[in-house]
């Protein structure tokens, strides 16, 4: 019986030390049916989504034929990739994390922008009920240590390992 109780306590400690799941979403640009390619209504697709800080955009495209270039609003309107914020052309996938609020602009610099191969997304703050999108590993470790120490104290166990911070 004592072994079963100890096993249960170990499992509870592991759950307490596990970081909270992220509420970030991943969006395939254009929807699951489409790749990053000309003649897709990316504006309509983006208008139907709600993007939040911490979410991810995934561009799927044909290697060597297309690319993804992040630009400012003026360059977006003119399909001008001469001064990119970010340019990616390797591989066949590009994943971009939306790391702040505001509008992000992406185009294809290989002449397809004029055929609609561009998208602009408006990023909002995370919903009030969600945790901050980026918890540092130090704060996550400290939180896990607090939970473990609290559980150990409740159970009357001595904490063998020192906490990673001052109490």
C-alpha positions in Angstrom: 0.0 0.0 0.0 2.9 2.4 0.9 4.4 1.7 -2.6 1.1 2.6 -4.3 0.9 5.8 -2.3 4.4 6.8 -3.2 3.8 6.1 -6.9 0.7 8.3 -6.8 2.7 11.1 -5.1 5.5 10.8 -7.7 2.9 11.1 -10.5 1.3 14.1 -8.8 4.7 15.7 -8.5 5.4 15.1 -12.2 2.0 16.7 -13.2 2.8 19.7 -10.9 6.2 20.2 -12.6 4.7 20.1 -16.1 4.4 23.5 -17.8 0.9 24.7 -18.8 0.0 24.0 -22.4 0.3 26.8 -24.9 -2.9 28.3 -26.3 -1.1 29.4 -29.5 -2.6 28.3 -32.8 -0.9 27.4 -36.0 -2.4 28.6 -39.3 -1.6 27.3 -42.7 -1.7 30.4 -44.9 -4.6 30.2 -47.3 -6.2 27.3 -45.3 -5.4 23.6 -45.2 -6.6 23.2 -48.9 -4.1 25.7 -50.3 -0.4 26.2 -50.6 1.3 29.6 -50.8 0.6 30.0 -54.6 -0.9 32.5 -57.0 -4.6 33.0 -57.5 -5.7 32.3 -53.9 -7.7 34.9 -52.0 -5.4 35.4 -49.1 -7.1 38.6 -48.0 -10.5 36.8 -47.7 -8.8 34.0 -45.8 -7.0 36.3 -43.4 -10.1 38.3 -42.7 -11.9 35.2 -41.5 -9.2 34.4 -38.9 -8.3 35.8 -35.5 -4.6 36.0 -34.9 -3.1 36.5 -31.5 0.4 37.1 -30.2 2.1 33.7 -30.0 0.3 32.2 -32.9 2.2 30.7 -35.9 1.8 31.2 -39.7 2.9 28.3 -41.9 3.6 29.0 -45.5 3.7 25.9 -47.7 5.1 26.5 -51.1 6.9 24.9 -54.1 10.7 25.0 -53.5 12.6 27.1 -56.0 9.5 28.7 -57.5 8.1 30.8 -54.7 9.4 32.6 -51.6 8.0 34.5 -48.5 9.1 38.0 -47.9 8.0 40.1 -44.9 7.6 43.8 -45.9 6.1 47.0 -44.6 2.7 48.4 -45.6 4.0 50.6 -48.4 6.0 47.7 -50.0 3.0 45.4 -49.6 0.8 47.8 -51.5 3.4 48.2 -54.3 4.5 44.5 -54.3 8.0 45.8 -53.7 10.5 43.3 -52.1 13.6 45.6 -52.5 13.8 46.4 -48.7 12.5 43.3 -47.0 12.1 42.9 -43.2 12.6 39.2 -43.6 13.1 37.0 -46.7 12.8 33.2 -46.8 13.2 31.1 -50.0 14.9 27.8 -48.8 12.9 24.6 -48.5 9.2 24.3 -49.1 7.9 25.5 -45.8 8.3 28.6 -43.8 6.9 29.0 -40.2 6.7 32.4 -38.7 5.7 33.3 -35.1 3.5 36.3 -34.6 5.4 37.9 -31.7 3.7 41.2 -31.2 0.4 43.0 -31.8 -0.1 44.9 -35.1 -0.3 44.2 -38.8 2.2 41.9 -40.5 2.6 42.0 -44.3 4.0 39.1 -46.5 4.5 38.9 -50.3 6.1 36.6 -52.9 9.0 38.5 -54.5 9.1 36.4 -57.6 6.5 38.3 -59.6 3.5 36.5 -58.2 2.5 39.2 -55.8 0.6 40.9 -58.6 -1.5 37.7 -58.9 -2.6 38.0 -55.3 0.3 36.1 -53.7 0.4 38.4 -50.7 -1.3 38.4 -47.3 -1.6 40.8 -44.4 -2.6 39.7 -40.9 -3.8 41.7 -37.9 -2.4 40.3 -34.7 -4.2 41.0 -31.4 -3.2 40.6 -27.8 -3.7 37.1 -26.4 -7.2 36.5 -25.0 -7.4 37.6 -21.3 -7.9 34.1 -20.0 -4.7 32.8 -21.6 -1.2 32.9 -20.0 1.6 34.9 -21.4 2.8 33.3 -24.7 6.4 33.0 -23.6 7.3 31.9 -20.1 11.1 31.7 -19.7 12.4 28.3 -18.7 13.8 29.8 -15.5 10.4 31.0 -14.4 8.8 27.7 -15.5 11.5 25.9 -13.5 10.9 28.1 -10.5 7.1 27.6 -10.6 7.7 23.8 -10.8 10.0 24.0 -7.8 7.4 26.0 -5.8 4.7 23.4 -6.6 7.0 20.5 -5.7 8.1 22.2 -2.5 4.5 23.0 -1.5 3.4 19.4 -2.2 6.3 18.0 -0.3 5.5 20.3 2.7 1.9 19.2 2.7 3.0 15.6 2.7 5.5 16.2 5.4 8.5 15.4 3.2 11.8 17.2 3.5 12.9 19.0 0.4 16.3 17.5 -0.5 17.2 19.8 -3.4 17.4 23.5 -2.7 15.0 25.7 -4.5 16.4 27.7 -7.5 15.4 31.0 -5.9 15.2 32.6 -2.5 12.0 32.2 -0.5 
